[in-house]
Amino acid sequence: MDWSKTKTIFIIVFLILDCFLGYQFMEKRNSSQLDVILETTIEEQLEANGITYVELPKEVTKAAYVSGKSRSFTMADVKKLPGQKVKIEGETKVKGTFIDPVALPIDDPYQLREFLQRYIIGGGQYAFWSFDEKQGILTCYQVYDGKMIYGNENSKLVIHVNGRREALSYEQTMLSDLEKYERKQDIVPAIKAIETLYRKGHLQPGDRVTKVELGYYGLVQFTASQVLTPTWHIVVNRKEDYFVNAFEGQVINDQGNVLE
């Protein structure tokens, strides 16, 4: 036996083995580092892009679907409403016209709530959404369990306002028999909803997330019966509204369709 050749072969084999083990070690280390980078916090990535946000809700970790149906209004519902002429359209929509314009305290939440409770059926169940001064339109949406039902044509109040911010007329729809499903599910944390907007290009360097709140969205709205899904409402730069399905983490547009 040629021990010199054998020795050389062993040395080469061990060198190859060392190289292979070293490669494996580097791969695992890089993979581990990559996992750390991927898990690095979305907070760090946002900070690097100058994207800031308000304090995020953390107490809610589970939620449930909500079911309901369009309310059918009757003349008994409207006959006690003061200072207005009212008609019911298709059973599920109330149209009211004030006999004399009524001051509408848009900038005072307490007085606005009093106005709604006085002049609107179930007015205490609605909350301010937006005011378009140019068009003279105040929009409110129904609230359930302290959470707003966003963008829903079946739970909406639109008040027409003149240049003196007086209410002239309104249209109202409402959901009734609202109740939560028994089974609660984990929801996407608020920071993950923001991350979704960031990954999809809805957040740009220097943007600020100015509001984050949990509400409901009806993905199929034009039916008598509805199922509402928990939804994150995220406002960017005080003007852009985004909705993220809190169960699936998908972005929803203002027609209720999934964008991504």
ZIWOHU-V286796 format. One record per backbone hydrogen bond with DSSP energy under -1.0 kcal/mol. NH is the residue of the N-H (numbers start at 1). CO is the residue of the C=O. E is the energy in kcal/mol with one decimal. If there is no record, write none. Layout:
BEGIN
((NH CO E) (NH CO E))
END
This chain:
BEGIN
((3 1 -1.2) (6 2 -2.2) (7 3 -2.8) (8 4 -2.0) (9 5 -2.7) (10 6 -2.7) (11 7 -2.5) (12 8 -2.5) (13 9 -2.9) (14 10 -2.9) (15 11 -2.4) (16 12 -2.6) (17 13 -2.8) (18 14 -2.9) (19 15 -2.6) (20 16 -2.7) (21 17 -2.9) (22 18 -2.7) (23 19 -2.5) (24 20 -2.6) (25 21 -2.6) (26 22 -2.4) (27 23 -2.6) (28 24 -2.5) (29 25 -2.6) (30 26 -3.0) (31 27 -2.7) (32 28 -2.7) (33 29 -2.8) (34 30 -2.8) (35 31 -2.5) (36 32 -2.0) (37 33 -2.5) (38 34 -3.2) (39 35 -2.5) (45 41 -1.6) (46 42 -2.7) (47 43 -2.4) (48 44 -2.3) (49 45 -1.0) (50 47 -1.5) (51 46 -2.8) (52 207 -1.9) (54 209 -1.4) (63 185 -2.3) (66 228 -2.2) (67 179 -2.8) (68 226 -2.0) (69 176 -2.1) (70 224 -2.4) (71 174 -3.2) (73 91 -3.6) (78 74 -1.1) (79 75 -1.9) (81 78 -1.7) (85 97 -3.1) (87 95 -2.4) (89 93 -3.3) (93 89 -1.3) (94 172 -2.5) (95 87 -2.8) (96 170 -2.0) (97 85 -2.6) (98 168 -2.3) (99 83 -1.8) (102 167 -1.7) (104 165 -2.4) (106 104 -2.2) (108 105 -1.2) (112 108 -2.8) (113 109 -2.2) (114 110 -1.8) (115 111 -2.4) (116 112 -2.5) (117 113 -2.3) (118 114 -1.8) (119 115 -2.6) (120 116 -2.0) (123 120 -2.0) (125 122 -2.5) (126 123 -1.6) (127 141 -2.1) (129 139 -2.5) (130 139 -1.8) (132 137 -3.0) (136 132 -1.6) (137 132 -1.9) (138 159 -2.7) (139 130 -2.9) (140 157 -2.8) (141 127 -2.0) (142 155 -2.4) (143 125 -3.4) (144 147 -3.1) (147 144 -1.9) (149 142 -2.6) (150 216 -2.6) (155 152 -1.5) (157 140 -2.7) (158 171 -2.6) (159 138 -2.9) (160 169 -2.8) (161 136 -2.9) (162 166 -2.2) (165 162 -2.0) (167 102 -3.7) (168 160 -3.3) (169 160 -1.0) (170 96 -2.4) (171 158 -2.2) (172 94 -2.5) (173 156 -2.4) (176 69 -3.5) (179 67 -2.0) (181 65 -3.0) (185 63 -3.4) (187 61 -2.2) (188 246 -3.4) (193 189 -1.7) (194 190 -2.1) (195 191 -2.2) (196 192 -2.2) (197 193 -1.7) (198 194 -2.2) (199 195 -3.1) (200 196 -2.0) (201 198 -1.3) (202 197 -2.8) (206 49 -1.5) (207 204 -2.4) (209 52 -3.0) (210 235 -2.0) (211 235 -1.2) (213 233 -2.1) (215 231 -3.1) (216 148 -2.8) (217 229 -1.8) (223 221 -1.3) (226 68 -3.1) (228 66 -3.7) (229 217 -2.9) (231 215 -2.4) (232 244 -3.1) (233 213 -3.3) (234 242 -2.9) (235 211 -2.5) (236 240 -2.6) (237 208 -3.4) (239 236 -1.9) (240 236 -2.3) (242 234 -2.5) (244 232 -2.4) (245 250 -3.0) (246 230 -2.3) (249 245 -2.5) (252 243 -3.5) (253 257 -3.1) (256 253 -2.0) (259 251 -3.0))
END
